[in-house]
Amino acid sequence: MVSMSVEISDSRLTNSLAEGCGEILKGVRNGGLLRGLSLGDAGDEAAQEWIARVLAHHRPEDGILSEEATDDLSRLKKHRVWVIDPLDGTKEFATGRQDWAVHIALVIDGAPQFAAVSLPDLGVTFKSSDVRAVTGPLAKRFVVSRNRPPQVASYIAENMGFDTVGVGSAGAKAMHVLLGDFDGYIHAGGQYEWDQAAPVGVALAAGLHCSRLDGSPITFNNEDTFIPDLLICRPELADDILEHAAKYADINGGF
């Protein structure tokens, strides 16, 4: 059996996977031979195949949880698991929008220790190894799902005097908080671990608050990969946002 590669660190491997995957996806799209669902499917498949081969070569003993691969539950017995979404925002990618992303996270004992979120059309990769959130005046805006904006976010925004704006990929939304374009990302209605692991890993490394909407921490590499909700925000706003979220849940019986 091939042993763990000593030539490349976990940090470098995480970052290289995110950047390389983005280049593959842009190549698939720039060929101009596919459109719509066929383009999205081709991008998903090509990116997943490349990532799987790289990890099989460099980290054969690690577990993998990917949106585009059958879930091998042997990962539950492993301390190190790669949680991956090769293409977050397939619809955005396939329709020529820029708000799609690549998510790569190495989760160790339930927490993302190394993470990268690539926004290939913007030519930038956000890396937990070298990231810092923008500080300064509040934007007075929260970013939410473009397709399914949650009512709890509208309630919180209204009570805090903020606006809400819809953006595509979960990774894109989280990184725009990091950039200071928005003060928080509020999600309800469900996601999966591969939607959240890399954005949460990068956001935590940047000094942002990350939790469930009830304030509880988010853990990864669970048997049930569904996560009902998410809050990523500037740390000084976390208490106010969570307080309003709790009031909304009391009134409506949940998020």
Secondary structure, 3 states (H helix, E strand, C coil): CCCCCCCCCHHHHHHHHHHHHHHHHHHHHHCCCCCHHHHHHHHHHHHHHHHHHHHHHHCCCCEEEECCCCCCHHHHHCCEEEEEEEEECHHHHHCCCCCCEEEEEEEECCEEEEEEEEEHHHCEEEECCECCCCCCCCCCEEEEECCCCCHHHHHHHHHHCCEEEEECCHHHHHHHHHCCCCCEEEEEEEEEHHHHHHHHHHHHHCCCEEECCCCCCCCCCCCCCEEEEEEEECHHHHHHHHHHHHHHHHHHCCC
